[in-house]
């Protein structure tokens, strides 16, 4: 005789993807609201000069409002979430990129005082970038990666080598777009950009080995983080160059260098979307 008693039902639990879809928009809205508050405080209390140039209060407030809007849309309109999330990133990335320079100031590598409100704004922008980026790419199939053409790699290589080539030409005595006092100088300001550019160029070329085969898990993440950082630095530098065209850091070669970093960052992001940890579909 079999037991036909009903099997007790187990209450359903929210899937990780469901929880992520709910939590990330809330995180984005919270980061945006705090950014708006921080921006208002920056506008009313004032900021140090380098903060006002790289991330003015108006940009912080605008980025906060855009993050709130993207978070709200992500929570109620699934189809439009990617568009608005990506649209908010150009406002957030220049502020996030300043987090790197705040860290250098905290460690004393850049001999400038740390602006507390600026540091908070950059940290909040980084939270917004992470939340909105995951919202933008969630649900997209990673099998085989996105359809990114191979020429993107060559554009990324060229953009990453532009600054090192200019640095080498200045070392050899070329005056073309050379800031004062940099021609013929071999120091840390020469070695670091040249080394980073060469490593980046080799990394872009190395990524092609996974163009049509599974990549290790760290490769898409590294390309994404590097691309977002470079894009933010490029946007921030170009914005500063437009607002203050006659300063030493933005005049002359500055806009060209920042534009190359922007292109380099966008290409890195595109490469990250081409790389996949899964095997491509067979047609």
N, C-alpha and C positions, 0 to 999 in steps of 0.2 A: 504494500500500500504506500503510495507516494504522498508526500506532504505537499498540499496545494495551497498552503498559506501564502499570502501575498508577500513579496519581497519588499522590505522597507526601502522607500525611496531615499536617495541621497541628494541633499540640496545642491543645486548647481553652483559652481564656483566660477568666478570671472576668469577668463583666460588672460595670460600675460599680455596678449595683443590688445584685448579689450581694456585692461587696466592701463596700458601704455597710452591708448588713445584718449583715455579720460585724464590721466595725470599730466601728460605733457602740455595740453592746452592750458590747464590750471597753472602749471609752472610758468608757462610763457606769460600769462596774464599777470601773475604775481610779480615776475621780474620786470614786466613793463610798467606796472603801477609804481613799483619802487624806483624805477629809473626816472619816471616823470617827477616823483617827489625829490629825488636827488638832483635832477636838472633844475628844478625850481630853487632848491637851496643853493646850487652853484650860481644861479643868476642873481640871487638876492644877497649872498654873502661874498661873492667874488671867488675867483680861482687864480692859481699861479699862472704866469704868462704862458708857459709851455703847454699847460692843460687847455687854456683858452684858445690856443692856436690849433692844437691837435684834435680837441673834442669840445667845442663850445657848448654852452648850456642849451642853446636852441637845438643843436643836433641831438643831444641826450634826450630832451623832451620829445622831439619828433620820433626818435627811435623807440622810445617807450610807448608812445601812442600807437605806432605801427605794430609793435609787438603785442600790445593788448588786442588790437583789431585782428591780427593773425591768429592769436590764441582763441578768440571768440569764434571766428570762422572755422577754425580747426575742430572746435567742439560741436558745432551744429551743422556744418556744411562739408561733408566728406569730400565731395568732388572739387571744391574750390580751395581746399586747405593747402595744397601744394603751391598753387599760384601765389596766394597771399603770403605764405611762409617764405617763399623765395624772394618775393618783392620786398619783404622787410629786412632781408639780410644785408643789402648794400648800406643801410643806415646803421645796422648793428656792428658790422665788421670793422669799420674804422675805429669805433670805440673799443671793441674787444682787442684789437691789435695794440692799443696803448697799454694793455695789461703787461705785455712783454717789457715795455720801457719802465713801467712802474716797478716791476720786479728788479730791473737793473738798478733803479734808484734806491730801492730798499736794501740791496746788497752792497751799495756804495760804488758799483762799477760806473755809474753815471753820477757825477758829483753835483746833483741837484736835489733840493728838498722834495719830499713826497707830498702830493696833494691828496688828502684823505678822501674827499668827496670824489675826486677823479678816479681814485683807486676803486672806490665802491661802485661807481658807474661802470667802470670797465668790467668788474667782476659780474655785475648784474647783466651786462650785455653779453658776456660769455655764456651765462646761463640761458639767456634767450636764444643765442645762436645754436647751442646744443639742442634745446627743446624743439626749435623750429626746423632745424636740419633733419632731425629724426622724423618729425611730422612730414616733412617734404619727401623723404625717401622711403618711408614705411609703406609696405604693401606692394612695392615694385619688385618684380621678379629679378633676382640676381643671377639667374642661370644664363651664362654666356656674357653677362654684362651688357651695358648700353651700347648702341651702335655708334661708337666714336671712331672717326677715321684715323688712320695711322699718322697723317700729316700733323695732327695735333701734337704728337710727340716732338716732331722736328721744330715746330713753333715754340714749344716749351723749352727745348734745348737752346734755341737761338736767344730767347728772352732771358734765360738764366745765365748765359755767357756774355750778355751785353755789358753789364757792369764790370765783370772781371777784365774784359778786353779794354774797356776804358781805363781801368786802374793800371793795367800793364802799359798802356800807351802813355799815361801820365808818368809812370816810373821811368820810362825811356826818354822823357823830356818833352812829350808832345803837349802843346798848350791848348789843344782843342777841348773846350768846355771844362778845362781843369780849374777847380777851385784854388784860390790863392794858397800857396805854400804846400801843394800836394805833388807838384812835378818833381820827379827824382827822389821821392821819399819812400823808404821801405820800412814800414812799422806795422803795428797791429791793425790799424785801420786799413792797411793794404792786404795783409795776410788773411784776415777773417773773411771779407767779402769774396776774395778770389777763391779761397778754399771752399766756402759754402757754394759758390756758383759752380765750381768744377764737380763737387759731389752731387749737386742737384742735376747737372747735365748727365752725369753717369747714371744716376738713379732713373731718370726719364728713359734713357736708352735701355737700362736693365729691365724696366717694366714691360718692354715689348716681348720678353720671353714668355710672359703670361697672357699675351694678347688673345690667344685662342686656346688656352689651357688654364686649369684652376690655379689661382694664386694663393699663397699663404695668407692666413687671416690677418696678419699685421700689415700687409701691403696696401690694401684699399684704405685702411684706417690712417696709415702714415701719410698717404697721398692726400687724403681728405683734410686732415689737420694742417698739413703744410700748405695746401692750397688755400684754405680758409684764412690762415695767418698771413700769407703773402698777399692775398686779395685785400685784406683789411689794411695792411701797411701801404699797399699801392694806392688804395682809395684815400686813406688818411693823408698820405704825402701829396697827392694831386690836389686834394681839397685845400691843404695848407699852401701849396704853391700858387693856387688861384687867388686865395685870400691875401697872401703876403708874397708877391712875386719878386721882391727886391732883397729878400734876406739871403744870407750866405748858403743856408742849407737847401733852399728851394730855387734859387736863381741858377742860371746857366744849365748845368747838367741835371739838376734836380728833377724837373718834370719828365725828362726822358727816362731817367732811372726808375722813377716811381711808376711810370707807364709800363716799363718792361716788367717790373715786379707784379703789376696788376695782370698783365697778359700771362706771365709765368704762373701766377696763382690760379687763374681760370683754367689754364691748360692742365695744371695738376689736379684740379677738381674733376675735369673731364676724364683724365686718365684714371682717377679713382673709381669713376662710374663705369669705366670700361672693364676694369679688373673684376673678376668674380672668383669666389671660393668654390663655386660649383662648376661642373662640366657643362660646356655649351650644348644647347639642343642640337640634335642632328635633323637636318631638313630632309 
